[in-house]
Amino acid sequence: MSDASSRKVYEGWRRNFYTLWVAEVMAIIGFQAVQPFLPYYIQEFDVADLDEALLWAGRMGTAAGLAMAISSPIWGTLADRFGRKPMVVRSMLGGGIAVLLMAYVQTVEQLLWARVIQGALAGTVTACLTLVSTSTPRSHVGYALGLMQGAFMLGASVGPLLGGPLIEQFGYHACFLYSGVTVVAAGFAVQIWVREDFQRSQLVETSARYRLPGRDVGRLLRIRAFLILVVSVTSMSFTFGFIMPVVPLFLQELAGSDHGSIVSLAGVIFAISGLVGAVSSAVMGRFSDTVGPKRVLVWGLVAAGIFYCAQGYAQTVMTLGILLVFSGIATGAIRPVANALVARIIDEADRGKAFGIMTSAAALGWAAGPLGGSWVGATWGLRSVFFVTAGLFLLVGLWVWRAMDEPASASGHRLPQMLRTWQRRLGRM
C-alpha cells in the first residue's frame, strides 16, 4: 500500500472502526441470543437426560470447531488476496443464514449439521479483527483491538439478556428467526457503510496465484514468536471449550428446575458476565500497551483458573453467578492480548493469513475442548469439569510465562519509561 493510500485509510479509520464496531455488536447479539441456550434447545428433541444433553452439546461444539478450523485458513488467504471487508460481509451473511436454518430443524442431528454450516461460514470475530488491524494506525492497534474485543463481549452480554425472555415468551423458533435476521442485517450494514482501500502488496500481486495456502502457513509458523502464540491460543481455546457446554447445564442442576424456567435466569447471568468482560477487554487492551501484553495475559490466565476452581464448589445459582462475573473479568483480560500480539509480530500484508491461522488454531482447541469436557462431566459429574478447567488455565499460564518473550509495544514500553521519569523528578525534589 502506498504512503498516500495509507494516509487516506488512516484518516478515516475511526469512522470505519466505529461503524464496524456497531455492526459487530449487532451480529454477536444475534449469535449469542441463541448460542448459550443450545444445551436447553437440545432437550426439545427427545433428549431428556442431562448427561445425554451434555454429550450432544459437546458434539456440536466439536463439529462447529472442526469446520471452522478447516475453513479459517482459506478465508484468511482470500482476505489477503481480495480484501478484508468482503470476508466480514461473508461471515455475517453466512453465519446469519446458518442460524436461520436452526429455526427449522426437526431433529438433533439436523441441528448438529446446522452448527457445522455455521462453523464453516461464520467467523465474524476473525474477519473484523483482520480488518481493524490493517486499517488502524499502529499506535492505536492495542486500543482498537481491545475495544473490538469489547464489542464481542458486549454483544455476548446483550444477546442472552434478549434471548432468554424471547425464548420463554415466543419459543425457540421465533428467537432463532430474530437472531438470524439481526446477523444478516449487520452484514448488509458493513457492505453499505464500511469503506476499505484495499491494495494487494507486490508479493501477493506477483505470486499469490501460484502459491497454496499451506506454503504461507509454513512460512508464518517458522516465526518463533508467532508459533508460540499459536500454541498458546490453541491451549486457551481448548480450556474455554472444555467448560463451555457444562455451565448452562450446571446452572440447571443448581436451580433444580426444568430447562424452560431456567432460560431467563441463565440469560441474565451470562449477560452480566459478558458485560464485565467487555469492559475488561477494552480496559486491558489499552493497559497492555503500557505494561506489556505478556503480563496481562499471564495474570488473566491465573485469575481465570482461581475463579473456575471456586465455581466447582458453588452450591447456589447466586454463588455461581457471582463467580461467573469475576471469571468474565479475567477472560476479558485474556482475549484481546493475543490479537494485539499478532498485529505486532506479523506484517500487514500477512495479517489475514495470520488471523486465519490463529482462528484455525483456536477452532481446533474449541473442537477438542467441548468433547473432552462433556465426557468428563458425564463420567465424573459436572463439578469435576470446573476443577480440571482451573488446572488447565494455570498450566497454560505457566507455559506462556516460560515460553513467550515480551514483545516491544507500540508505545515503547511506556511503563518503565514513566517510572524512570518520575524517579528523576523525585530526585530533583
N, C-alpha and C positions, 0 to 999 in steps of 0.2 A: 504494500500500500504506500502511495506517495505521501510526502510531507503535507501537501495541500489537501489531499483526501483525508489524512489523519486529523488535521486541524478541523476540517469540516465535520467529521464524525464526532470528535471530542467536544466541539462547541454545542452539539445537540444531544450529548449523551444523557443529560439529566431528563430532558423531555422523553426520550426513548425509554430510559430506565423506569421512570415513574409510570408511564403507560404500560410497559411490560409488567411492572410490579402489580398494578391493579388487575390486569388480565390473569396473571398467575394466581393471585388470591382467589379470583372467581373460579379458576379451574380446580384449584385444590379444594375449595369449598364443595364443588360438585363431586369430586372424587371421595372426599372424606365424609360427606353426608351419608354414604353407604358403606365405605370400606371398614370402619371399626365394627359394624354390625353384621358382617358376613358370618361369623360363628353363630349368631342368632338366626340369620336367614337360612342357614344350612338346616336348622331344626324344623323349618317349614316343609321339608321334603322327606317326611317319614324317617327322620334321624332323631329319635327321642333321647337316646343315651348320650350323656355328657362326654364320655370318653370317645364314642364314635364321632361325635361332632368335632371334638378336638383333633382327631386324626384327619378328618376331612378338611378342616381348616389348615392343618399343616400341609396336606397335599396341594391345596390351592395356592398357598404361599410359595411352595416349591416349584409348582408348574409355572406360575407367573414369573418367578425369579429366573428360571432357566430360559424362558422365552426372551426375557429382557437381556440376559447375559449373551445370548446368541445374536440378537438384533442390534445391540448398542454400538459395537464397533463399526457396523455397517452404516448406521445413521451418523456416527461421528465422522467417518470418512466422507460421506455425502455432504455433511455440513461444511467441511473444509474445501470441498470442490465447488459447491453450488450455493453456498451461503448458509448462515446460521438461522436467519429468520424463517426460511421455509421449513426447517426442522421443528421450530417452535409451533408453527401452524399445523404441521403434520401430526405432532404429538398430541395436540389438543383435540383436533378433529378426530383422529383415530381413537384416542382414549375415550372421548365422549360417545362415539358410536358403539364402542365395546360396552360401556355402561348401559346404554340404551338396550343392547341385546340382553343384558342381565335381567331386564324387566320382564322379558318374555320367555325365560327358560322354564321348562316343565319338570326337570329332574336335577338332582345334584350333580350328575355327570355333565349335563349341559352347562351348568354354572361353572364347572371346572374348565370347560373349553372356552367359555367367555372370558375367564380370567387369563387363559393362555393368550387369547387375542389381545386383551388389554396389555399384558406384559410385553408383547411384541410390538404393538403400535404406539403405546403411550411413551412415557419418559419425558414429561414436560420439565421436570427438575433439571435434568442434564442439558436439555436444549436451551433453557433460559440461562443457566449458568454460563454456557459457552458463549451465547450472545452478549451477556453482560461483561464477561471477562475480556472480550475482544473489542468492545465499544466504550470502555471506561478508561480514563487516564490511570496510569499505573499507580500514582499516589493515592487514588481513591478506590483501588480494587478491593482491598480488605473491607472497607466500609460498605461498598456496593454489594459485594457477595454476602456480607453479614446481613445487610438489610433484605436482600433477596431471600436468604435462608429464613429470615424472619417472616417474609411473605408466605413461604411454605408452611411454617408452623402456625402463623395466624390463620391461614385457610384451614389448616388441620384442626384448629380450635373452634372456629365458627361452624365448620361443616357438621361435626357431631351434634353441636348445640341445635342446629336446624333439623338435622336428620332424625334425631330421636323423636321429637314431637310429631314430625311428619309421618313417621312410620306408625306411631301409636294412633294418630288421627285418621290417616288415609291408607295405610298399608305399605308394604314394601314396593309394590308395583308403581304406585304414584311417586314414591321417593326416588326410585331409580330413573324414572322419566324426567323428573325435575333435575336430578343430578346430571344426566347425560346432556340435556338441553343447555344447562349452565356451562358445561365444559366446551361444548361446540360453539356457543356464543362467544366465549373467551378467545377461541381460535380465530373467529371472524374479526374480533376486535384487533388482534395483533396484525392480521393481514391488512386491515384498513388503515390503522393509525401508527404502527411502528415502522420506522424507516431504517434501512441498512444500506450503507455504501460499501458493498462487498466487492473486493477485487482479489482474485487469487494471486498468491505470491508467485515469483518466477519459477521456483522449484516445483510448485504444484502445477503451474501452467504448462511446463515443458515435459513433465514426466509422470503426472498423476494418472494419465490414461493407460500407462504401461505398467503401473505398479498394482500389486494386490494389497488389500488392507493388512494382510499378515506381515508384510515387509515393514510397514510403518509401525506396527505393534512391536515387532522385534527391535527396531531401531530405538523406539522410545523406552522400552523396558531395559535397554542397555545403559540408560541413565540411572546411576545407582540411587540417587535421591528419589527419583520417580518410582523405581521398583520397590523401595522400602515403603513409600506412601501407598502403593497399590496393595501390598501385603497387609499393611495396617488397616486400610479401608475394608478389605475383604474380611479381616478378622472382626472389625467393629460391626459390619453388616451382619455377619453370622450371629453375633451376640444379640443384636437388635432383633433379628428374625427369630432367634431361639425363644424369646419371651413373647413375641407378637401374638400368636394365636391363643396364648394362655390367659392373658389379662382379662379379656371380656368374660371368659367362662369362670374365672376365679371370682370376679365380681358377682356373677350369677350365683355361684356357690355360697358366697358370704351373705348375699341378700336372702337366700332361702326361698326364692320365688321363681316362677316360670319366666321364660325369656321375654314374654310380652310386656310385663310390668317393669323389667329392669332396663329397657332400652333407653328411656329418657334419662334415668339416673346415670347410666353409663355415659350417655352423651354429654351431660354436664361435667362429669369428672374428666373425660377426655378433652373437653373444650377448655377447661381451666388449665389443665396440664399443657395443652398446646399453646395457650396464650402466654403463659410464663416462659415457655420455651422460645416463643417468638421474640419476646423482649430480651431474653438471654442471648439469642443468636445475634440480634442487632448490636447489643452492647459488647459482647465478646468478639464479634467481628472487628469492631473498632479497637477494642482493647488489645487484640492480638497484634495489631500494627505497632503497638507500643512496647509490650513486654515480650513479644515473640510467640509465634503460633505453637511451638512445641510445648511450652509451659502450660498454655491454656488447654491444649489437647490432653496432656497427661493428667492434670488436676481434674479435668472434666470426667475422664475415664475412671479415676479413683473415686470421685464423688458418686458417680453413677453406680459403681459396684457397691458402695456402702448403702445407698438408698434401696437398691434392688434386694440386697440381703435383708434389710429391715422389712420390706414388703412381704417376704416369706413368713414373717411372724405375725402379720396383721390378722386380727380377729373380727374386725368390723369393716363395713364398707367405708365408713368415715375415715378410719385409720389408713386403709389402703388408698383412699382418695387423696389424703394429705401427702402421703409418701410418693404417690404418682406425680403430684405437683412438684415436689422437690426434685424428683428424678428428671422432670421436664426441664428444670433449670440446668441440671448437669448436662443432659443430652443437647440442650440448646447451645451450650458452650462448645460441644464437640463438633457438631455438624458443619459450621461454616469454616472451620480452620482448615480442613482438608482441601476444600475448594480454593481457599486463598493460597495454599501451598502450590497447587497446580499452576496457578497464574504466575507464581514466582519462579517455578522450576522450568516451565515449558514455554517456548517461544510462541508468539501469537499465531503464526501460520499453522502450528500443530495443535492448537488448543482444542479444536473439535475432536480430533483423534484421541487426544489425551483424556478429555472428559468422557469420550465414548469408552475408552479402556477402563477408566475409573468406574463408570456406570456398570460395565460388564463385570468387573471385579466385585463391586458391591452387590450386583444381582446374583452372582454365584454364592456370596455369603447369605443373602436373603433366601436363596433357593434351598441351601442346605439347612439353614437355621430352623425354619418352621417345622420341617420334618423331624429334626432331632428333638426340638422342644416338645412337640406333640407326643412323640414316643416316650420321652422321659415322663411327661405329665400323666399319660395313660398308664404307665408302668408303675411309677413310684408316687404318684399324686401330684397335684398342681403346685403345692408349696415347694416341692423339690426343684422345680424349674427355676424358681427365683434364686435359690442358693447357687445352683450351677451357673446361672447368668451372672451373678455377682462375682463368682470366681473367674469367669471368662473376661469380664471387664477389667479386673485387676491384672490378669495376665497380659491383656492387650496393652494396658497402661505401662507395665514393666517392659514389654517389647519396644514400644515407642520410645521410652526413655533411654533404653540402651542402644537401639539401632539408628534412631533418627538424629541427624545433625540439625542444629538450629539455623535455618536459612536467614540470610540478610533480609531485613524488612525494607519495604519501600520508604519507610521513614528513617532508615539507617540506624536501627536500634535506639530509638529516641529515649527510652527509659534510662539506660546507662548515661547517655549524654546529659539528660536532665539532672541526674543525681550529681554528676561531676560539676555541672554549672552551679547547683545550689551549694555544693561543698566549697567552691571557690568564693561564692558570695558570702557564705558564713565565715570563711577565713579572713575576709576583709573587715568584718564587723568587730 
